[in-house]
């Protein structure tokens, strides 16, 4: 991992833009809602198809 970034604004836009080029995606968040997952899923799916490693850590 070479780039670590704290994102507090424009989350969807930031994730989408970064996921377009990322080889690794690590998301750490306290809470997840189904509606939020649905919004970032297309970007993560495209990254996965390119072979990006994706890990998501969240609470319940």
PDB file of N, H, CA, C and O in Angstrom:
ATOM      1  N   UNK A   1       0.865  -1.165   0.000  1.00  0.00           N
ATOM      2  CA  UNK A   1       0.000   0.000   0.000  1.00  0.00           C
ATOM      3  C   UNK A   1       0.913   1.230   0.000  1.00  0.00           C
ATOM      4  O   UNK A   1       1.756   1.399   0.882  1.00  0.00           O
ATOM      5  N   UNK A   2       0.728   2.067  -0.992  1.00  0.00           N
ATOM      6  H   UNK A   2       0.044   1.929  -1.709  1.00  0.00           H
ATOM      7  CA  UNK A   2       1.589   3.240  -1.108  1.00  0.00           C
ATOM      8  C   UNK A   2       0.863   4.550  -0.852  1.00  0.00           C
ATOM      9  O   UNK A   2       1.502   5.579  -0.630  1.00  0.00           O
ATOM     10  N   UNK A   3      -0.456   4.524  -0.880  1.00  0.00           N
ATOM     11  H   UNK A   3      -0.974   3.688  -1.061  1.00  0.00           H
ATOM     12  CA  UNK A   3      -1.202   5.771  -0.687  1.00  0.00           C
ATOM     13  C   UNK A   3      -2.327   5.535   0.304  1.00  0.00           C
ATOM     14  O   UNK A   3      -3.202   4.696   0.088  1.00  0.00           O
ATOM     15  N   UNK A   4      -2.291   6.278   1.380  1.00  0.00           N
ATOM     16  H   UNK A   4      -1.580   6.959   1.556  1.00  0.00           H
ATOM     17  CA  UNK A   4      -3.333   6.211   2.395  1.00  0.00           C
ATOM     18  C   UNK A   4      -4.035   7.553   2.414  1.00  0.00           C
ATOM     19  O   UNK A   4      -3.382   8.597   2.435  1.00  0.00           O
ATOM     20  N   UNK A   5      -5.369   7.537   2.407  1.00  0.00           N
ATOM     21  H   UNK A   5      -5.899   6.689   2.389  1.00  0.00           H
ATOM     22  CA  UNK A   5      -6.118   8.785   2.320  1.00  0.00           C
ATOM     23  C   UNK A   5      -7.344   8.717   3.214  1.00  0.00           C
ATOM     24  O   UNK A   5      -8.100   7.746   3.167  1.00  0.00           O
ATOM     25  N   UNK A   6      -7.540   9.746   4.026  1.00  0.00           N
ATOM     26  H   UNK A   6      -6.926  10.534   4.064  1.00  0.00           H
ATOM     27  CA  UNK A   6      -8.751   9.884   4.826  1.00  0.00           C
ATOM     28  C   UNK A   6      -9.747  10.698   4.015  1.00  0.00           C
ATOM     29  O   UNK A   6      -9.480  11.849   3.670  1.00  0.00           O
ATOM     30  N   UNK A   7     -10.888  10.108   3.712  1.00  0.00           N
ATOM     31  H   UNK A   7     -11.105   9.173   3.992  1.00  0.00           H
ATOM     32  CA  UNK A   7     -11.901  10.783   2.903  1.00  0.00           C
ATOM     33  C   UNK A   7     -13.082  11.109   3.800  1.00  0.00           C
ATOM     34  O   UNK A   7     -13.685  10.210   4.387  1.00  0.00           O
ATOM     35  N   UNK A   8     -13.415  12.385   3.911  1.00  0.00           N
ATOM     36  H   UNK A   8     -12.925  13.115   3.434  1.00  0.00           H
ATOM     37  CA  UNK A   8     -14.523  12.816   4.762  1.00  0.00           C
ATOM     38  C   UNK A   8     -15.595  13.573   3.987  1.00  0.00           C
ATOM     39  O   UNK A   8     -16.658  13.868   4.533  1.00  0.00           O
ATOM     40  N   UNK A   9     -15.329  13.894   2.718  1.00  0.00           N
ATOM     41  H   UNK A   9     -14.466  13.654   2.274  1.00  0.00           H
ATOM     42  CA  UNK A   9     -16.281  14.616   1.879  1.00  0.00           C
ATOM     43  C   UNK A   9     -16.308  13.989   0.488  1.00  0.00           C
ATOM     44  O   UNK A   9     -15.328  13.385   0.052  1.00  0.00           O
ATOM     45  N   UNK A  10     -17.424  14.134  -0.194  1.00  0.00           N
ATOM     46  H   UNK A  10     -18.220  14.624   0.160  1.00  0.00           H
ATOM     47  CA  UNK A  10     -17.555  13.641  -1.574  1.00  0.00           C
ATOM     48  C   UNK A  10     -17.097  12.194  -1.696  1.00  0.00           C
ATOM     49  O   UNK A  10     -16.340  11.843  -2.600  1.00  0.00           O
ATOM     50  N   UNK A  11     -17.563  11.371  -0.783  1.00  0.00           N
ATOM     51  H   UNK A  11     -18.179  11.656  -0.049  1.00  0.00           H
ATOM     52  CA  UNK A  11     -17.106   9.989  -0.695  1.00  0.00           C
ATOM     53  C   UNK A  11     -17.341   9.206  -1.979  1.00  0.00           C
ATOM     54  O   UNK A  11     -16.425   8.547  -2.470  1.00  0.00           O
ATOM     55  N   UNK A  12     -18.539   9.264  -2.527  1.00  0.00           N
ATOM     56  H   UNK A  12     -19.283   9.800  -2.128  1.00  0.00           H
ATOM     57  CA  UNK A  12     -18.847   8.495  -3.725  1.00  0.00           C
ATOM     58  C   UNK A  12     -17.953   8.896  -4.890  1.00  0.00           C
ATOM     59  O   UNK A  12     -17.390   8.034  -5.565  1.00  0.00           O
ATOM     60  N   UNK A  13     -17.819  10.171  -5.126  1.00  0.00           N
ATOM     61  H   UNK A  13     -18.276  10.872  -4.578  1.00  0.00           H
ATOM     62  CA  UNK A  13     -16.990  10.651  -6.223  1.00  0.00           C
ATOM     63  C   UNK A  13     -15.533  10.260  -6.026  1.00  0.00           C
ATOM     64  O   UNK A  13     -14.860   9.863  -6.977  1.00  0.00           O
ATOM     65  N   UNK A  14     -15.045  10.371  -4.801  1.00  0.00           N
ATOM     66  H   UNK A  14     -15.591  10.693  -4.028  1.00  0.00           H
ATOM     67  CA  UNK A  14     -13.654  10.028  -4.510  1.00  0.00           C
ATOM     68  C   UNK A  14     -13.394   8.546  -4.708  1.00  0.00           C
ATOM     69  O   UNK A  14     -12.400   8.167  -5.329  1.00  0.00           O
ATOM     70  N   UNK A  15     -14.275   7.706  -4.189  1.00  0.00           N
ATOM     71  H   UNK A  15     -15.082   8.014  -3.685  1.00  0.00           H
ATOM     72  CA  UNK A  15     -14.102   6.261  -4.340  1.00  0.00           C
ATOM     73  C   UNK A  15     -14.149   5.873  -5.813  1.00  0.00           C
ATOM     74  O   UNK A  15     -13.328   5.079  -6.272  1.00  0.00           O
ATOM     75  N   UNK A  16     -15.096   6.423  -6.548  1.00  0.00           N
ATOM     76  H   UNK A  16     -15.763   7.068  -6.175  1.00  0.00           H
ATOM     77  CA  UNK A  16     -15.226   6.097  -7.966  1.00  0.00           C
ATOM     78  C   UNK A  16     -13.969   6.484  -8.735  1.00  0.00           C
ATOM     79  O   UNK A  16     -13.455   5.695  -9.528  1.00  0.00           O
ATOM     80  N   UNK A  17     -13.478   7.686  -8.505  1.00  0.00           N
ATOM     81  H   UNK A  17     -13.896   8.327  -7.861  1.00  0.00           H
ATOM     82  CA  UNK A  17     -12.289   8.165  -9.216  1.00  0.00           C
ATOM     83  C   UNK A  17     -11.057   7.329  -8.867  1.00  0.00           C
ATOM     84  O   UNK A  17     -10.312   6.921  -9.758  1.00  0.00           O
ATOM     85  N   UNK A  18     -10.845   7.079  -7.593  1.00  0.00           N
ATOM     86  H   UNK A  18     -11.450   7.411  -6.870  1.00  0.00           H
ATOM     87  CA  UNK A  18      -9.669   6.310  -7.178  1.00  0.00           C
ATOM     88  C   UNK A  18      -9.760   4.852  -7.615  1.00  0.00           C
ATOM     89  O   UNK A  18      -8.744   4.247  -7.959  1.00  0.00           O
ATOM     90  N   UNK A  19     -10.956   4.283  -7.605  1.00  0.00           N
ATOM     91  H   UNK A  19     -11.782   4.774  -7.325  1.00  0.00           H
ATOM     92  CA  UNK A  19     -11.132   2.877  -7.969  1.00  0.00           C
ATOM     93  C   UNK A  19     -10.818   2.627  -9.440  1.00  0.00           C
ATOM     94  O   UNK A  19     -10.482   1.505  -9.819  1.00  0.00           O
ATOM     95  N   UNK A  20     -10.923   3.652 -10.263  1.00  0.00           N
ATOM     96  H   UNK A  20     -11.196   4.564  -9.955  1.00  0.00           H
ATOM     97  CA  UNK A  20     -10.641   3.493 -11.696  1.00  0.00           C
ATOM     98  C   UNK A  20      -9.200   3.087 -11.962  1.00  0.00           C
ATOM     99  O   UNK A  20      -8.919   2.447 -12.975  1.00  0.00           O
ATOM    100  N   UNK A  21      -8.272   3.452 -11.063  1.00  0.00           N
ATOM    101  H   UNK A  21      -8.500   3.973 -10.240  1.00  0.00           H
ATOM    102  CA  UNK A  21      -6.850   3.188 -11.288  1.00  0.00           C
ATOM    103  C   UNK A  21      -6.220   2.300 -10.219  1.00  0.00           C
ATOM    104  O   UNK A  21      -5.089   1.844 -10.382  1.00  0.00           O
ATOM    105  N   UNK A  22      -6.927   2.057  -9.152  1.00  0.00           N
ATOM    106  H   UNK A  22      -7.847   2.427  -9.019  1.00  0.00           H
ATOM    107  CA  UNK A  22      -6.341   1.364  -8.000  1.00  0.00           C
ATOM    108  C   UNK A  22      -6.036  -0.102  -8.289  1.00  0.00           C
ATOM    109  O   UNK A  22      -6.790  -0.793  -8.973  1.00  0.00           O
ATOM    110  N   UNK A  23      -4.910  -0.553  -7.748  1.00  0.00           N
ATOM    111  H   UNK A  23      -4.296   0.008  -7.192  1.00  0.00           H
ATOM    112  CA  UNK A  23      -4.567  -1.974  -7.772  1.00  0.00           C
ATOM    113  C   UNK A  23      -5.012  -2.638  -6.471  1.00  0.00           C
ATOM    114  O   UNK A  23      -5.249  -3.845  -6.428  1.00  0.00           O
ATOM    115  N   UNK A  24      -5.123  -1.844  -5.424  1.00  0.00           N
ATOM    116  H   UNK A  24      -4.931  -0.864  -5.459  1.00  0.00           H
ATOM    117  CA  UNK A  24      -5.583  -2.312  -4.111  1.00  0.00           C
ATOM    118  C   UNK A  24      -6.564  -1.295  -3.552  1.00  0.00           C
ATOM    119  O   UNK A  24      -6.345  -0.088  -3.651  1.00  0.00           O
ATOM    120  N   UNK A  25      -7.648  -1.791  -2.965  1.00  0.00           N
ATOM    121  H   UNK A  25      -7.826  -2.772  -2.885  1.00  0.00           H
ATOM    122  CA  UNK A  25      -8.635  -0.917  -2.335  1.00  0.00           C
ATOM    123  C   UNK A  25      -8.926  -1.476  -0.952  1.00  0.00           C
ATOM    124  O   UNK A  25      -9.368  -2.616  -0.813  1.00  0.00           O
ATOM    125  N   UNK A  26      -8.677  -0.672   0.063  1.00  0.00           N
ATOM    126  H   UNK A  26      -8.318   0.254  -0.050  1.00  0.00           H
ATOM    127  CA  UNK A  26      -8.977  -1.041   1.437  1.00  0.00           C
ATOM    128  C   UNK A  26      -9.938   0.010   1.982  1.00  0.00           C
ATOM    129  O   UNK A  26      -9.616   1.198   1.997  1.00  0.00           O
ATOM    130  N   UNK A  27     -11.094  -0.414   2.420  1.00  0.00           N
ATOM    131  H   UNK A  27     -11.355  -1.380   2.408  1.00  0.00           H
ATOM    132  CA  UNK A  27     -12.087   0.504   2.972  1.00  0.00           C
ATOM    133  C   UNK A  27     -12.317   0.121   4.428  1.00  0.00           C
ATOM    134  O   UNK A  27     -12.658  -1.021   4.734  1.00  0.00           O
ATOM    135  N   UNK A  28     -12.129   1.077   5.312  1.00  0.00           N
ATOM    136  H   UNK A  28     -11.851   2.005   5.063  1.00  0.00           H
ATOM    137  CA  UNK A  28     -12.349   0.889   6.738  1.00  0.00           C
ATOM    138  C   UNK A  28     -13.417   1.881   7.174  1.00  0.00           C
ATOM    139  O   UNK A  28     -13.236   3.092   7.052  1.00  0.00           O
ATOM    140  N   UNK A  29     -14.533   1.361   7.684  1.00  0.00           N
ATOM    141  H   UNK A  29     -14.679   0.377   7.783  1.00  0.00           H
ATOM    142  CA  UNK A  29     -15.636   2.232   8.075  1.00  0.00           C
ATOM    143  C   UNK A  29     -16.378   1.628   9.262  1.00  0.00           C
ATOM    144  O   UNK A  29     -16.409   0.408   9.430  1.00  0.00           O
ATOM    145  N   UNK A  30     -16.965   2.473  10.068  1.00  0.00           N
ATOM    146  H   UNK A  30     -16.940   3.463   9.932  1.00  0.00           H
ATOM    147  CA  UNK A  30     -17.675   1.997  11.259  1.00  0.00           C
ATOM    148  C   UNK A  30     -19.043   1.415  10.929  1.00  0.00           C
ATOM    149  O   UNK A  30     -19.455   0.413  11.514  1.00  0.00           O
ATOM    150  N   UNK A  31     -19.735   2.034  10.007  1.00  0.00           N
ATOM    151  H   UNK A  31     -19.400   2.848   9.532  1.00  0.00           H
ATOM    152  CA  UNK A  31     -21.104   1.632   9.707  1.00  0.00           C
ATOM    153  C   UNK A  31     -21.307   1.509   8.205  1.00  0.00           C
ATOM    154  O   UNK A  31     -20.693   2.240   7.427  1.00  0.00           O
ATOM    155  N   UNK A  32     -22.164   0.590   7.802  1.00  0.00           N
ATOM    156  H   UNK A  32     -22.663  -0.003   8.433  1.00  0.00           H
ATOM    157  CA  UNK A  32     -22.481   0.381   6.389  1.00  0.00           C
ATOM    158  C   UNK A  32     -23.995   0.289   6.242  1.00  0.00           C
ATOM    159  O   UNK A  32     -24.680  -0.356   7.037  1.00  0.00           O
ATOM    160  N   UNK A  33     -24.494   0.948   5.209  1.00  0.00           N
ATOM    161  H   UNK A  33     -23.938   1.472   4.563  1.00  0.00           H
ATOM    162  CA  UNK A  33     -25.909   0.813   4.877  1.00  0.00           C
ATOM    163  C   UNK A  33     -26.007   0.186   3.489  1.00  0.00           C
ATOM    164  O   UNK A  33     -25.159   0.424   2.629  1.00  0.00           O
ATOM    165  N   UNK A  34     -27.039  -0.610   3.282  1.00  0.00           N
ATOM    166  H   UNK A  34     -27.728  -0.803   3.981  1.00  0.00           H
ATOM    167  CA  UNK A  34     -27.222  -1.269   2.000  1.00  0.00           C
ATOM    168  C   UNK A  34     -27.270  -0.249   0.860  1.00  0.00           C
ATOM    169  O   UNK A  34     -26.732  -0.502  -0.218  1.00  0.00           O
ATOM    170  N   UNK A  35     -27.899   0.881   1.085  1.00  0.00           N
ATOM    171  H   UNK A  35     -28.336   1.087   1.961  1.00  0.00           H
ATOM    172  CA  UNK A  35     -27.997   1.910   0.038  1.00  0.00           C
ATOM    173  C   UNK A  35     -26.621   2.452  -0.339  1.00  0.00           C
ATOM    174  O   UNK A  35     -26.375   2.760  -1.505  1.00  0.00           O
ATOM    175  N   UNK A  36     -25.733   2.569   0.628  1.00  0.00           N
ATOM    176  H   UNK A  36     -25.933   2.319   1.575  1.00  0.00           H
ATOM    177  CA  UNK A  36     -24.378   3.042   0.347  1.00  0.00           C
ATOM    178  C   UNK A  36     -23.561   2.016  -0.416  1.00  0.00           C
ATOM    179  O   UNK A  36     -22.808   2.363  -1.326  1.00  0.00           O
ATOM    180  N   UNK A  37     -23.711   0.761  -0.047  1.00  0.00           N
ATOM    181  H   UNK A  37     -24.322   0.480   0.693  1.00  0.00           H
ATOM    182  CA  UNK A  37     -23.000  -0.309  -0.746  1.00  0.00           C
ATOM    183  C   UNK A  37     -23.444  -0.363  -2.205  1.00  0.00           C
ATOM    184  O   UNK A  37     -22.617  -0.543  -3.098  1.00  0.00           O
ATOM    185  N   UNK A  38     -24.732  -0.210  -2.448  1.00  0.00           N
ATOM    186  H   UNK A  38     -25.404  -0.064  -1.722  1.00  0.00           H
ATOM    187  CA  UNK A  38     -25.247  -0.233  -3.821  1.00  0.00           C
ATOM    188  C   UNK A  38     -24.643   0.889  -4.660  1.00  0.00           C
ATOM    189  O   UNK A  38     -24.453   0.736  -5.867  1.00  0.00           O
ATOM    190  N   UNK A  39     -24.345   2.008  -4.024  1.00  0.00           N
ATOM    191  H   UNK A  39     -24.500   2.132  -3.044  1.00  0.00           H
ATOM    192  CA  UNK A  39     -23.807   3.155  -4.770  1.00  0.00           C
ATOM    193  C   UNK A  39     -22.346   2.970  -5.152  1.00  0.00           C
ATOM    194  O   UNK A  39     -21.924   3.437  -6.210  1.00  0.00           O
ATOM    195  N   UNK A  40     -21.560   2.293  -4.307  1.00  0.00           N
ATOM    196  H   UNK A  40     -21.903   1.913  -3.447  1.00  0.00           H
ATOM    197  CA  UNK A  40     -20.142   2.110  -4.643  1.00  0.00           C
ATOM    198  C   UNK A  40     -19.869   0.781  -5.352  1.00  0.00           C
ATOM    199  O   UNK A  40     -18.779   0.576  -5.886  1.00  0.00           O
ATOM    200  N   UNK A  41     -20.841  -0.107  -5.359  1.00  0.00           N
ATOM    201  H   UNK A  41     -21.727   0.060  -4.925  1.00  0.00           H
ATOM    202  CA  UNK A  41     -20.655  -1.429  -5.941  1.00  0.00           C
ATOM    203  C   UNK A  41     -20.188  -1.406  -7.397  1.00  0.00           C
ATOM    204  O   UNK A  41     -19.273  -2.158  -7.730  1.00  0.00           O
ATOM    205  N   UNK A  42     -20.762  -0.589  -8.283  1.00  0.00           N
ATOM    206  H   UNK A  42     -21.506   0.022  -8.013  1.00  0.00           H
ATOM    207  CA  UNK A  42     -20.278  -0.586  -9.670  1.00  0.00           C
ATOM    208  C   UNK A  42     -18.787  -0.254  -9.791  1.00  0.00           C
ATOM    209  O   UNK A  42     -18.074  -0.882 -10.573  1.00  0.00           O
ATOM    210  N   UNK A  43     -18.322   0.716  -9.031  1.00  0.00           N
ATOM    211  H   UNK A  43     -18.901   1.227  -8.396  1.00  0.00           H
ATOM    212  CA  UNK A  43     -16.899   1.085  -9.076  1.00  0.00           C
ATOM    213  C   UNK A  43     -16.030  -0.055  -8.569  1.00  0.00           C
ATOM    214  O   UNK A  43     -14.968  -0.325  -9.128  1.00  0.00           O
ATOM    215  N   UNK A  44     -16.478  -0.726  -7.507  1.00  0.00           N
ATOM    216  H   UNK A  44     -17.341  -0.506  -7.052  1.00  0.00           H
ATOM    217  CA  UNK A  44     -15.701  -1.837  -6.964  1.00  0.00           C
ATOM    218  C   UNK A  44     -15.721  -3.041  -7.909  1.00  0.00           C
ATOM    219  O   UNK A  44     -14.725  -3.756  -8.024  1.00  0.00           O
ATOM    220  N   UNK A  45     -16.836  -3.261  -8.575  1.00  0.00           N
ATOM    221  H   UNK A  45     -17.645  -2.680  -8.482  1.00  0.00           H
ATOM    222  CA  UNK A  45     -16.920  -4.370  -9.532  1.00  0.00           C
ATOM    223  C   UNK A  45     -15.969  -4.148 -10.703  1.00  0.00           C
ATOM    224  O   UNK A  45     -15.295  -5.082 -11.137  1.00  0.00           O
ATOM    225  N   UNK A  46     -15.909  -2.938 -11.213  1.00  0.00           N
ATOM    226  H   UNK A  46     -16.456  -2.179 -10.861  1.00  0.00           H
ATOM    227  CA  UNK A  46     -14.974  -2.640 -12.304  1.00  0.00           C
ATOM    228  C   UNK A  46     -13.528  -2.829 -11.857  1.00  0.00           C
ATOM    229  O   UNK A  46     -12.703  -3.360 -12.601  1.00  0.00           O
ATOM    230  N   UNK A  47     -13.234  -2.397 -10.656  1.00  0.00           N
ATOM    231  H   UNK A  47     -13.904  -1.966 -10.052  1.00  0.00           H
ATOM    232  CA  UNK A  47     -11.881  -2.580 -10.125  1.00  0.00           C
ATOM    233  C   UNK A  47     -11.561  -4.069  -9.979  1.00  0.00           C
ATOM    234  O   UNK A  47     -10.457  -4.505 -10.304  1.00  0.00           O
ATOM    235  N   UNK A  48     -12.516  -4.832  -9.497  1.00  0.00           N
ATOM    236  H   UNK A  48     -13.413  -4.478  -9.233  1.00  0.00           H
ATOM    237  CA  UNK A  48     -12.316  -6.273  -9.332  1.00  0.00           C
ATOM    238  C   UNK A  48     -12.096  -6.952 -10.685  1.00  0.00           C
ATOM    239  O   UNK A  48     -11.269  -7.857 -10.794  1.00  0.00           O
ATOM    240  N   UNK A  49     -12.816  -6.532 -11.695  1.00  0.00           N
ATOM    241  H   UNK A  49     -13.489  -5.797 -11.607  1.00  0.00           H
ATOM    242  CA  UNK A  49     -12.638  -7.100 -13.031  1.00  0.00           C
ATOM    243  C   UNK A  49     -11.245  -6.820 -13.591  1.00  0.00           C
ATOM    244  O   UNK A  49     -10.716  -7.605 -14.377  1.00  0.00           O
ATOM    245  N   UNK A  50     -10.658  -5.701 -13.182  1.00  0.00           N
ATOM    246  H   UNK A  50     -11.088  -5.063 -12.542  1.00  0.00           H
ATOM    247  CA  UNK A  50      -9.289  -5.377 -13.591  1.00  0.00           C
ATOM    248  C   UNK A  50      -8.260  -6.140 -12.762  1.00  0.00           C
ATOM    249  O   UNK A  50      -7.066  -6.094 -13.055  1.00  0.00           O
ATOM    250  N   UNK A  51      -8.727  -6.844 -11.722  1.00  0.00           N
ATOM    251  H   UNK A  51      -9.697  -6.880 -11.484  1.00  0.00           H
ATOM    252  CA  UNK A  51      -7.823  -7.618 -10.884  1.00  0.00           C
ATOM    253  C   UNK A  51      -7.390  -6.914  -9.609  1.00  0.00           C
ATOM    254  O   UNK A  51      -6.457  -7.366  -8.946  1.00  0.00           O
ATOM    255  N   UNK A  52      -8.049  -5.817  -9.254  1.00  0.00           N
ATOM    256  H   UNK A  52      -8.807  -5.451  -9.793  1.00  0.00           H
ATOM    257  CA  UNK A  52      -7.694  -5.092  -8.035  1.00  0.00           C
ATOM    258  C   UNK A  52      -8.039  -5.933  -6.803  1.00  0.00           C
ATOM    259  O   UNK A  52      -9.049  -6.636  -6.777  1.00  0.00           O
ATOM    260  N   UNK A  53      -7.191  -5.844  -5.800  1.00  0.00           N
ATOM    261  H   UNK A  53      -6.371  -5.273  -5.821  1.00  0.00           H
ATOM    262  CA  UNK A  53      -7.464  -6.495  -4.523  1.00  0.00           C
ATOM    263  C   UNK A  53      -8.355  -5.556  -3.700  1.00  0.00           C
ATOM    264  O   UNK A  53      -8.011  -4.390  -3.510  1.00  0.00           O
ATOM    265  N   UNK A  54      -9.485  -6.054  -3.217  1.00  0.00           N
ATOM    266  H   UNK A  54      -9.764  -7.002  -3.372  1.00  0.00           H
ATOM    267  CA  UNK A  54     -10.437  -5.216  -2.495  1.00  0.00           C
ATOM    268  C   UNK A  54     -10.725  -5.844  -1.132  1.00  0.00           C
ATOM    269  O   UNK A  54     -11.093  -7.015  -1.036  1.00  0.00           O
ATOM    270  N   UNK A  55     -10.549  -5.042  -0.086  1.00  0.00           N
ATOM    271  H   UNK A  55     -10.250  -4.091  -0.165  1.00  0.00           H
ATOM    272  CA  UNK A  55     -10.866  -5.492   1.270  1.00  0.00           C
ATOM    273  C   UNK A  55     -11.684  -4.408   1.947  1.00  0.00           C
ATOM    274  O   UNK A  55     -11.355  -3.224   1.873  1.00  0.00           O
ATOM    275  N   UNK A  56     -12.756  -4.828   2.609  1.00  0.00           N
ATOM    276  H   UNK A  56     -13.023  -5.790   2.669  1.00  0.00           H
ATOM    277  CA  UNK A  56     -13.620  -3.895   3.313  1.00  0.00           C
ATOM    278  C   UNK A  56     -13.764  -4.387   4.743  1.00  0.00           C
ATOM    279  O   UNK A  56     -14.135  -5.537   4.980  1.00  0.00           O
ATOM    280  N   UNK A  57     -13.467  -3.507   5.697  1.00  0.00           N
ATOM    281  H   UNK A  57     -13.165  -2.573   5.504  1.00  0.00           H
ATOM    282  CA  UNK A  57     -13.600  -3.832   7.113  1.00  0.00           C
ATOM    283  C   UNK A  57     -14.633  -2.877   7.715  1.00  0.00           C
ATOM    284  O   UNK A  57     -14.501  -1.658   7.608  1.00  0.00           O
ATOM    285  N   UNK A  58     -15.649  -3.440   8.342  1.00  0.00           N
ATOM    286  H   UNK A  58     -15.756  -4.431   8.430  1.00  0.00           H
ATOM    287  CA  UNK A  58     -16.718  -2.610   8.894  1.00  0.00           C
ATOM    288  C   UNK A  58     -17.272  -3.240  10.169  1.00  0.00           C
ATOM    289  O   UNK A  58     -17.096  -4.434  10.409  1.00  0.00           O
ATOM    290  N   UNK A  59     -17.927  -2.445  10.964  1.00  0.00           N
ATOM    291  H   UNK A  59     -18.070  -1.475  10.768  1.00  0.00           H
ATOM    292  CA  UNK A  59     -18.629  -2.945  12.139  1.00  0.00           C
ATOM    293  C   UNK A  59     -20.016  -3.409  11.741  1.00  0.00           C
ATOM    294  O   UNK A  59     -20.409  -3.315  10.578  1.00  0.00           O
ATOM    295  N   UNK A  60     -20.752  -3.912  12.722  1.00  0.00           N
ATOM    296  H   UNK A  60     -20.432  -3.989  13.666  1.00  0.00           H
ATOM    297  CA  UNK A  60     -22.092  -4.370  12.387  1.00  0.00           C
ATOM    298  C   UNK A  60     -23.121  -3.534  13.056  1.00  0.00           C
ATOM    299  O   UNK A  60     -24.317  -3.774  12.888  1.00  0.00           O
TER     300      UNK A  60
END
